Amino acid sequence: MTDRTSPLTQRVRRRIGTGGLSADAGPPSVSPGGQAHPDTGALFETQIVRLSSALRELYAIDRQREAELRQMREQARLAAEHARALAATLAQLDALIAEVNRLLQPAPDPPPSSTLFERMLAHAAASSEHTRREALIAWASGLIDLRTRLAALLDG
């Protein structure tokens, strides 16, 4: 049996990807000459329903993709804020470390003193200077460790 459909119907079928009759298109109509013709109205309605369903699914997928994209943009914005905050903290730590290093530089030797009081004062200042230097060294090493950890977080 040959399929005698109109050229328009054939083009529409090629466009929507159906070569033959759809199973849910309905029974073919019979012409007065006894030949069976498909019910093109039912076929078109079936295809429209299928295409509408596919379009709704695509819209749902697009909405989900847009929501995920908004969420990823927000996460990227928060990550950039954290990176800027960490960079500012690292800059402050660098300034503190530089100041501590400047303070740790040995003081110039005092000029030779001639009196007993001046010698005792220089000795007392040297011992308190030693204690202060030890405290500054401990503080500087702690700052350097903190800076190293923060830099690793920022780079990682």
One Martini backbone bead per residue (centre of mass of N, CA, C, O) as a GRO file, in nm:
protein
  156
    1MET     BB    1   0.095   0.037   0.024
    2THR     BB    2   0.057   0.364  -0.045
    3ASP     BB    3   0.160   0.686   0.046
    4ARG     BB    4  -0.085   0.964   0.006
    5THR     BB    5   0.055   1.240   0.072
    6SER     BB    6   0.117   1.545   0.110
    7PRO     BB    7   0.377   1.758   0.077
    8LEU     BB    8   0.328   1.905   0.342
    9THR     BB    9   0.321   1.658   0.528
   10GLN     BB   10   0.600   1.555   0.456
   11ARG     BB   11   0.758   1.805   0.555
   12VAL     BB   12   0.660   1.798   0.844
   13ARG     BB   13   0.770   1.516   0.911
   14ARG     BB   14   1.065   1.583   0.858
   15ARG     BB   15   1.087   1.809   1.071
   16ILE     BB   16   0.976   1.618   1.325
   17GLY     BB   17   1.074   1.304   1.263
   18THR     BB   18   0.839   1.170   1.089
   19GLY     BB   19   0.763   0.921   0.850
   20GLY     BB   20   0.510   0.815   0.974
   21LEU     BB   21   0.278   0.706   1.156
   22SER     BB   22   0.127   0.748   1.439
   23ALA     BB   23  -0.002   0.565   1.693
   24ASP     BB   24  -0.168   0.835   1.820
   25ALA     BB   25  -0.331   0.954   1.556
   26GLY     BB   26  -0.519   0.748   1.460
   27PRO     BB   27  -0.731   0.655   1.242
   28PRO     BB   28  -0.770   0.618   0.928
   29SER     BB   29  -0.901   0.755   0.665
   30VAL     BB   30  -1.162   0.716   0.422
   31SER     BB   31  -1.207   0.732   0.106
   32PRO     BB   32  -1.425   0.705  -0.154
   33GLY     BB   33  -1.207   0.505  -0.306
   34GLY     BB   34  -1.077   0.320  -0.042
   35GLN     BB   35  -0.854   0.485   0.076
   36ALA     BB   36  -0.614   0.534   0.316
   37HIS     BB   37  -0.600   0.810   0.551
   38PRO     BB   38  -0.465   1.012   0.748
   39ASP     BB   39  -0.510   1.194   1.042
   40THR     BB   40  -0.377   1.503   1.042
   41GLY     BB   41  -0.495   1.642   1.289
   42ALA     BB   42  -0.403   1.430   1.499
   43LEU     BB   43  -0.108   1.436   1.427
   44PHE     BB   44  -0.059   1.735   1.494
   45GLU     BB   45  -0.154   1.725   1.787
   46THR     BB   46   0.053   1.521   1.883
   47GLN     BB   47   0.304   1.685   1.804
   48ILE     BB   48   0.236   1.934   1.974
   49VAL     BB   49   0.240   1.792   2.244
   50ARG     BB   50   0.531   1.695   2.229
   51LEU     BB   51   0.666   1.972   2.183
   52SER     BB   52   0.555   2.106   2.439
   53SER     BB   53   0.686   1.912   2.636
   54ALA     BB   54   0.979   1.962   2.546
   55LEU     BB   55   0.972   2.268   2.604
   56ARG     BB   56   0.916   2.251   2.907
   57GLU     BB   57   1.173   2.094   2.973
   58LEU     BB   58   1.369   2.310   2.868
   59TYR     BB   59   1.278   2.533   3.060
   60ALA     BB   60   1.348   2.383   3.321
   61ILE     BB   61   1.647   2.348   3.259
   62ASP     BB   62   1.707   2.651   3.230
   63ARG     BB   63   1.626   2.736   3.517
   64GLN     BB   64   1.830   2.554   3.659
   65ARG     BB   65   2.083   2.674   3.527
   66GLU     BB   66   2.040   2.964   3.629
   67ALA     BB   67   2.050   2.895   3.931
   68GLU     BB   68   2.336   2.775   3.926
   69LEU     BB   69   2.474   3.030   3.817
   70ARG     BB   70   2.401   3.217   4.051
   71GLN     BB   71   2.541   3.049   4.269
   72MET     BB   72   2.827   3.061   4.144
   73ARG     BB   73   2.853   3.369   4.150
   74GLU     BB   74   2.829   3.398   4.457
   75GLN     BB   75   3.074   3.222   4.525
   76ALA     BB   76   3.278   3.396   4.369
   77ARG     BB   77   3.231   3.656   4.529
   78LEU     BB   78   3.309   3.543   4.807
   79ALA     BB   79   3.595   3.452   4.729
   80ALA     BB   80   3.695   3.737   4.653
   81GLU     BB   81   3.654   3.862   4.930
   82HIS     BB   82   3.843   3.670   5.081
   83ALA     BB   83   4.096   3.736   4.919
   84ARG     BB   84   4.106   4.037   4.992
   85ALA     BB   85   4.124   3.996   5.298
   86LEU     BB   86   4.384   3.827   5.294
   87ALA     BB   87   4.562   4.037   5.152
   88ALA     BB   88   4.535   4.252   5.373
   89THR     BB   89   4.650   4.078   5.600
   90LEU     BB   90   4.925   4.029   5.469
   91ALA     BB   91   5.009   4.327   5.461
   92GLN     BB   92   5.004   4.369   5.766
   93LEU     BB   93   5.207   4.148   5.835
   94ASP     BB   94   5.441   4.265   5.674
   95ALA     BB   95   5.460   4.527   5.839
   96LEU     BB   96   5.515   4.392   6.112
   97ILE     BB   97   5.770   4.240   6.033
   98ALA     BB   98   5.934   4.487   5.952
   99GLU     BB   99   5.927   4.623   6.230
  100VAL     BB  100   6.059   4.395   6.388
  101ASN     BB  101   6.321   4.391   6.225
  102ARG     BB  102   6.399   4.678   6.301
  103LEU     BB  103   6.405   4.624   6.614
  104LEU     BB  104   6.628   4.383   6.592
  105GLN     BB  105   6.833   4.564   6.550
  106PRO     BB  106   7.114   4.655   6.660
  107ALA     BB  107   7.236   4.860   6.872
  108PRO     BB  108   7.433   5.094   6.916
  109ASP     BB  109   7.707   5.162   7.063
  110PRO     BB  110   7.799   5.306   7.327
  111PRO     BB  111   7.973   5.523   7.454
  112PRO     BB  112   8.216   5.559   7.647
  113SER     BB  113   8.218   5.545   7.988
  114SER     BB  114   8.327   5.701   8.294
  115THR     BB  115   8.112   5.630   8.489
  116LEU     BB  116   7.955   5.421   8.699
  117PHE     BB  117   7.662   5.494   8.635
  118GLU     BB  118   7.681   5.465   8.324
  119ARG     BB  119   7.764   5.166   8.332
  120MET     BB  120   7.509   5.061   8.484
  121LEU     BB  121   7.302   5.167   8.281
  122ALA     BB  122   7.408   5.007   8.036
  123HIS     BB  123   7.370   4.726   8.165
  124ALA     BB  124   7.063   4.746   8.216
  125ALA     BB  125   6.985   4.799   7.923
  126ALA     BB  126   7.102   4.537   7.806
  127SER     BB  127   6.922   4.335   7.966
  128SER     BB  128   6.648   4.451   7.866
  129GLU     BB  129   6.716   4.418   7.566
  130HIS     BB  130   6.736   4.111   7.567
  131THR     BB  131   6.443   4.054   7.653
  132ARG     BB  132   6.310   4.210   7.422
  133ARG     BB  133   6.435   4.046   7.191
  134GLU     BB  134   6.312   3.773   7.265
  135ALA     BB  135   6.017   3.863   7.235
  136LEU     BB  136   6.041   3.959   6.939
  137ILE     BB  137   6.126   3.690   6.820
  138ALA     BB  138   5.871   3.533   6.896
  139TRP     BB  139   5.674   3.721   6.750
  140ALA     BB  140   5.796   3.700   6.466
  141SER     BB  141   5.766   3.394   6.431
  142GLY     BB  142   5.460   3.393   6.458
  143LEU     BB  143   5.405   3.581   6.217
  144ILE     BB  144   5.543   3.410   6.001
  145ASP     BB  145   5.363   3.163   6.032
  146LEU     BB  146   5.095   3.307   5.973
  147ARG     BB  147   5.173   3.409   5.693
  148THR     BB  148   5.221   3.132   5.565
  149ARG     BB  149   4.934   3.020   5.604
  150LEU     BB  150   4.783   3.247   5.453
  151ALA     BB  151   4.930   3.210   5.182
  152ALA     BB  152   4.838   2.917   5.140
  153LEU     BB  153   4.533   2.984   5.133
  154LEU     BB  154   4.545   3.184   4.893
  155ASP     BB  155   4.681   2.983   4.685
  156GLY     BB  156   4.479   2.729   4.737
   0.00000   0.00000   0.00000
